[in-house]
Each structure stands twice: as structure tokens, then as C-alpha cells.
Amino acid sequence: MSNEQQCSSSATCGRSSCEGCPSAAGAQQPQDFTAKLHEMSSVKKVIAIVSGKGGVGKSLVTGLMATAMQRRGHRCGVLDADITGPSMSKNLGVKGKAQASEIGILPQTAPCGVEVISANMFLPNESDPVVWRGPLIAGMVKQFWSDVIWTDVDYMFVDMPPGTGDVPLTVFQSLPVDGIIVVTSPQELVSMIVAKAVKMAKMMNIPILGLIENYAYFRCPDNGKDYEIFGPSHLQETADAYSLKVLARLPIDPAIAAAGDAGRLHEIRLPEIDACCEYVEGAFKN
């Protein structure tokens, strides 16, 4: 598009060219959507957990990564950006409400030591729905970054809603995201799901740390064999197509679901998640 087309006054200003015109110069300036971190906060690295569709276990992976990193000696925080479907408070055993003052908002601390902020902390009842339009939801996500006082957080994990709509766009434009982890499931449509998330990340110039496949297999307790309940995995071929790393393949395990429902996700220890944490540490070492 030419400068003349971008400038709304070009038809009436009498200029034959927009060169040197202040209006045209202003039209070319990209808008800055960056949200400023609270002056009393400290956050070193921000990692967003994303997917192209719902129901693949983003919140589970977010909780497992945050608690595993906490065990490894890092101070961690979880920003629950899934405003209409918040689950991190329950998964991590946080029962209290966020405390607000004229200084800012204090997140709740889970029993495992992870700081958490979630929309449920502001509702009279955790079962109350958040019936808001996109701009309000996006605004709340920015407040979770700007108004909340995060205490010396080494790794901030952002639990994203599915898809590529208002909230993912807000997070990518407003927060200093250092990298994303894409969560998938074994179904064949995974290639399309990953493609959407990968293309959005590239559009926003955000590094992709790798892929995690959830519901990859079920290990039978009777015979010790692994069964691919949702069919053969297509993860590696998808990763190869986009030159991405497969970070982990997580099992279907009723004990993991039960721990999340009981607010004791921090009790789950998976070698695959520990390996992911080690990789993330290495990726940010320099």
C-alpha cells in the first residue's frame, strides 16, 4: 500500500506526494502494545504454553513444568491467561483470593511455592462464568502482567487459551515472551494444529522451544505394555516439517488427572517433564 493510500488527508491536502508529510510519517509508525511490568515485580523469563485447539492438556503441562522447575531450585510463577476457562488455581491447590491494594495485586502462592494468578481468584464463586467480550478478556490478561506484583520469578509460565484469537495475540504483543511450547495430541490433525501455532509464533517473532505430545500412550498396569489409544503418533514427522524439537511424549495416566483434580499436581514427577526443564534451562543459559 502506498503512502497516499495510507494517509487519510491525501485527497484534500493538495500535495502531489506524501513525502515529508507528518501525517504519512505517523501512519507508518507501528503501534506499541507492550505492557509494562509492575515496578515492584521481577520476572526473568516468560514461557507461553500454547496449542491450536482445546482439550490437549495445556494447563496440565503448564502446572507440571512450573512445579518441576520449582523443584529444580527456580522461583516460578503461573499466569493463567485462559480467562474464561481458568484451571490453574485448582490444579495447583490454590484456594484463596487475590489481594488487591493501592500498590498492586498480590498473587496467591501454591503449596509447592509457585506464585499463581487466575481469573477464579476474583470471582465470588469459582463456578461463576466469565461472560466477557474479547477486549475485556485481553485487558485482564495485561493487568495480570502490569498490576500483579511478582516476586523474583525466574520462570513465568503462561497458560494460554486455545487457538489464535484475542488473548494469544495480546500475550504475544504485550508480554516479553521468550519462547513457546506447543502442546499437541496424537491425532492425525495434529499437523494442522501445530501449523497454526507455529505460523502465529513466527509472525510474532517468538522462538518455539519445542513440542510436547500429551495422551501419547497408555501403559497397562497388568502387562507393562504401551498402547497408543489415539492411534500412532505423527509428532516426529510434524516436528521435522517445521524443524522443531520433540520435548516429550506424556502418557495417559489416571493418577495425573486425579492429582490435578485434588490440587496436588506438584506431587506428580515425570522423567519426561524433568528432561523438558533441563532443555529449557540450557536454552536460556546464555
C-alpha positions as CSV (number, residue, x, y, z in Angstrom):
1,M,0.0,0.0,0.0
2,S,1.4,3.4,-0.9
3,N,1.8,6.3,1.5
4,E,-1.0,8.2,-0.4
5,Q,-3.4,5.3,0.3
6,Q,-2.4,5.2,4.0
7,C,-2.8,8.9,4.6
8,S,-6.4,9.9,5.2
9,S,-5.8,13.5,4.3
10,S,-4.0,13.0,1.0
11,A,-7.1,13.7,-1.1
12,T,-7.5,17.2,0.4
13,C,-4.1,18.4,1.4
14,G,-3.1,19.4,-2.2
15,R,0.2,17.6,-2.1
16,S,1.3,15.6,-5.2
17,S,3.3,13.3,-2.9
18,C,3.2,12.2,0.7
19,E,7.0,12.5,1.0
20,G,7.9,14.6,4.0
21,C,4.2,14.8,5.2
22,P,3.9,14.4,9.1
23,S,0.6,12.5,8.7
24,A,2.1,9.9,6.4
25,A,5.1,9.5,8.7
26,G,2.8,8.9,11.6
27,A,0.8,6.3,9.7
28,Q,3.9,4.3,9.1
29,Q,4.8,4.0,12.8
30,P,3.9,0.6,14.2
31,Q,1.7,0.7,17.3
32,D,3.4,-0.4,20.6
33,F,1.2,-2.8,22.6
34,T,3.8,-3.6,25.2
35,A,2.5,-3.8,28.7
36,K,4.9,-2.6,31.4
37,L,5.8,-4.9,34.2
38,H,4.8,-3.7,37.7
39,E,7.7,-1.6,39.2
40,M,7.9,-3.9,42.2
41,S,7.9,-7.1,40.1
42,S,10.8,-9.1,38.8
43,V,10.4,-11.7,36.0
44,K,13.4,-13.1,34.1
45,K,11.9,-15.5,31.5
46,V,8.4,-15.9,30.1
47,I,7.3,-19.1,28.5
48,A,3.9,-19.5,26.9
49,I,2.2,-22.9,26.7
50,V,0.0,-22.9,23.6
51,S,-1.9,-25.1,21.3
52,G,-4.1,-24.8,18.2
53,K,-7.1,-26.4,19.8
54,G,-8.6,-27.0,23.2
55,G,-8.5,-30.2,25.3
56,V,-5.0,-31.2,24.6
57,G,-3.6,-30.6,28.1
58,K,-2.0,-27.1,28.1
59,S,-3.0,-26.5,31.7
60,L,-1.6,-29.8,32.8
61,V,1.7,-29.2,31.0
62,T,1.9,-25.7,32.5
63,G,1.4,-27.0,36.0
64,L,3.8,-29.8,35.6
65,M,6.5,-27.6,34.1
66,A,6.1,-24.9,36.8
67,T,6.2,-27.3,39.7
68,A,9.2,-29.3,38.2
69,M,11.1,-26.1,37.6
70,Q,10.3,-25.0,41.2
71,R,11.8,-28.3,42.5
72,R,14.9,-27.6,40.5
73,G,15.6,-24.5,42.5
74,H,13.9,-21.8,40.4
75,R,11.3,-19.4,41.6
76,C,8.3,-19.9,39.3
77,G,5.0,-18.2,38.5
78,V,1.9,-19.1,36.6
79,L,-0.2,-16.5,34.8
80,D,-3.5,-18.2,33.8
81,A,-4.4,-16.4,30.6
82,D,-7.3,-18.7,30.0
83,I,-9.8,-16.2,31.5
84,T,-13.0,-17.9,30.5
85,G,-11.7,-21.4,31.4
86,P,-9.3,-21.0,34.3
87,S,-8.0,-24.1,35.9
88,M,-4.5,-23.4,37.3
89,S,-5.8,-22.5,40.8
90,K,-7.4,-25.9,41.2
91,N,-4.6,-27.8,39.6
92,L,-2.0,-26.3,42.0
93,G,-4.2,-26.3,45.1
94,V,-4.7,-22.5,45.5
95,K,-7.9,-21.8,47.4
96,G,-7.6,-18.1,48.4
97,K,-8.5,-14.9,46.6
98,A,-6.0,-12.4,45.1
99,Q,-5.4,-9.5,47.4
100,A,-5.5,-6.0,45.9
101,S,-4.4,-2.7,47.3
102,E,-3.4,0.7,46.0
103,I,0.1,-0.6,45.4
104,G,-1.0,-3.6,43.2
105,I,-2.4,-7.1,43.2
106,L,-0.7,-9.9,45.2
107,P,-0.8,-13.4,43.6
108,Q,-1.6,-16.5,45.6
109,T,1.2,-18.9,46.4
110,A,0.6,-22.6,45.8
111,P,1.6,-25.2,48.5
112,C,4.6,-26.0,46.2
113,G,5.8,-22.4,46.3
114,V,4.7,-21.4,42.8
115,E,3.0,-17.9,42.5
116,V,-0.3,-18.1,40.7
117,I,-2.8,-15.5,39.3
118,S,-6.0,-16.6,37.8
119,A,-9.5,-15.2,37.0
120,N,-11.1,-17.5,39.5
121,M,-9.3,-15.6,42.3
122,F,-11.5,-12.6,41.5
123,L,-14.9,-14.4,41.3
124,P,-17.3,-14.8,44.2
125,N,-17.6,-18.4,43.3
126,E,-15.2,-20.4,41.2
127,S,-18.1,-21.9,39.2
128,D,-19.3,-18.4,38.1
129,P,-18.8,-17.9,34.4
130,V,-16.8,-15.0,32.9
131,V,-19.1,-13.7,30.2
132,W,-17.0,-11.0,28.6
133,R,-16.2,-9.9,25.2
134,G,-12.7,-10.2,23.8
135,P,-11.3,-6.7,24.6
136,L,-12.2,-7.1,28.3
137,I,-10.6,-10.5,28.5
138,A,-7.4,-9.3,26.8
139,G,-7.3,-6.3,29.2
140,M,-7.5,-8.6,32.2
141,V,-4.5,-10.6,30.8
142,K,-2.5,-7.4,30.5
143,Q,-3.5,-6.5,34.1
144,F,-2.2,-9.8,35.3
145,W,1.2,-8.7,34.0
146,S,1.2,-5.0,34.8
147,D,-0.8,-4.8,38.1
148,V,0.3,-8.0,39.8
149,I,3.4,-7.9,42.0
150,W,5.5,-10.9,41.0
151,T,8.4,-11.7,43.5
152,D,11.7,-12.6,41.9
153,V,10.3,-15.0,39.4
154,D,12.9,-16.9,37.3
155,Y,10.4,-18.6,35.0
156,M,6.9,-17.3,34.3
157,F,4.7,-19.9,32.6
158,V,1.6,-18.5,30.8
159,D,-1.3,-20.9,30.4
160,M,-2.8,-19.8,27.1
161,P,-6.4,-20.4,25.8
162,P,-6.6,-22.4,22.6
163,G,-6.4,-21.0,19.2
164,T,-5.0,-17.8,17.7
165,G,-7.6,-15.2,18.9
166,D,-7.6,-12.1,21.1
167,V,-5.8,-13.4,24.1
168,P,-2.8,-15.2,22.3
169,L,-2.4,-12.1,20.2
170,T,-2.5,-9.9,23.4
171,V,0.1,-12.1,25.2
172,F,2.5,-12.2,22.2
173,Q,2.2,-8.4,21.6
174,S,2.1,-7.2,25.2
175,L,4.3,-9.6,27.2
176,P,8.0,-10.2,26.6
177,V,7.6,-13.9,25.7
178,D,11.0,-15.6,25.5
179,G,9.7,-18.8,24.0
180,I,6.6,-21.0,23.5
181,I,6.0,-24.7,24.0
182,V,3.3,-26.2,21.7
183,V,1.2,-29.0,23.2
184,T,-0.4,-31.5,20.9
185,S,-2.3,-34.8,20.9
186,P,-1.6,-37.9,18.7
187,Q,-4.5,-37.5,16.3
188,E,-3.6,-37.1,12.6
189,L,-4.9,-33.5,12.6
190,V,-2.0,-32.6,14.8
191,S,-0.1,-31.3,11.8
192,M,-2.7,-28.7,11.1
193,I,-2.9,-27.7,14.8
194,V,0.8,-27.3,15.1
195,A,1.0,-25.4,11.8
196,K,-1.4,-22.7,13.1
197,A,0.5,-22.2,16.4
198,V,3.9,-22.3,14.6
199,K,2.9,-19.8,12.0
200,M,1.5,-17.4,14.6
201,A,4.6,-17.6,16.6
202,K,6.8,-16.9,13.5
203,M,4.5,-13.9,12.6
204,M,5.2,-12.5,16.1
205,N,8.9,-13.4,16.0
206,I,8.7,-15.6,19.1
207,P,11.1,-18.6,19.4
208,I,9.5,-22.1,19.6
209,L,11.2,-24.2,22.2
210,G,9.6,-27.4,21.1
211,L,6.6,-29.7,21.1
212,I,5.0,-31.8,23.8
213,E,2.6,-34.6,22.9
214,N,0.0,-35.4,25.6
215,Y,-2.1,-38.5,25.7
216,A,0.6,-40.3,23.7
217,Y,0.1,-43.7,25.1
218,F,-1.3,-45.8,28.0
219,R,0.9,-48.1,29.9
220,C,-1.1,-51.2,31.0
221,P,-0.5,-51.9,34.7
222,D,-1.2,-55.6,34.1
223,N,1.3,-56.4,31.4
224,G,3.5,-53.3,31.3
225,K,2.9,-52.7,27.6
226,D,2.3,-49.3,26.0
227,Y,-0.9,-48.9,23.9
228,E,-1.5,-45.9,21.6
229,I,-5.1,-45.2,22.4
230,F,-5.5,-42.4,19.9
231,G,-3.5,-44.2,17.2
232,P,0.1,-43.8,16.0
233,S,1.9,-40.6,16.7
234,H,2.5,-38.2,13.9
235,L,4.5,-35.8,16.1
236,Q,8.0,-36.5,14.8
237,E,7.1,-36.0,11.2
238,T,5.3,-32.8,12.1
239,A,8.4,-31.6,14.1
240,D,10.7,-32.5,11.2
241,A,8.5,-30.5,8.8
242,Y,9.0,-27.3,10.8
243,S,12.5,-28.1,12.1
244,L,11.2,-28.3,15.7
245,K,12.3,-30.4,18.7
246,V,10.1,-33.0,20.3
247,L,10.5,-32.3,24.0
248,A,8.3,-35.1,25.5
249,R,5.6,-37.6,24.9
250,L,3.4,-37.8,28.0
251,P,1.3,-40.8,29.0
252,I,-2.4,-41.2,29.7
253,D,-2.3,-41.8,33.5
254,P,-5.4,-41.6,35.8
255,A,-3.1,-40.7,38.7
256,I,-2.1,-37.4,36.9
257,A,-5.7,-36.4,36.4
258,A,-6.6,-37.3,40.0
259,A,-3.7,-35.2,41.3
260,G,-4.8,-32.2,39.3
261,D,-8.4,-32.5,40.4
262,A,-7.2,-32.7,44.0
263,G,-4.9,-29.7,43.7
264,R,-1.8,-31.8,44.2
265,L,-0.3,-31.7,40.7
266,H,3.0,-30.8,42.4
267,E,3.2,-34.4,43.6
268,I,3.5,-35.8,40.1
269,R,7.0,-36.3,38.9
270,L,7.6,-37.4,35.3
271,P,11.1,-38.0,33.8
272,E,9.8,-36.5,30.5
273,I,9.0,-33.2,32.2
274,D,12.3,-33.1,34.0
275,A,14.0,-33.6,30.7
276,C,11.9,-30.7,29.3
277,C,13.0,-28.5,32.2
278,E,16.6,-29.4,31.6
279,Y,16.3,-28.5,28.0
280,V,14.7,-25.1,28.8
281,E,17.4,-24.3,31.3
282,G,20.0,-25.0,28.7
283,A,18.2,-22.9,26.1
284,F,18.3,-19.9,28.3
285,K,21.6,-20.4,29.9
286,N,23.3,-17.9,27.7
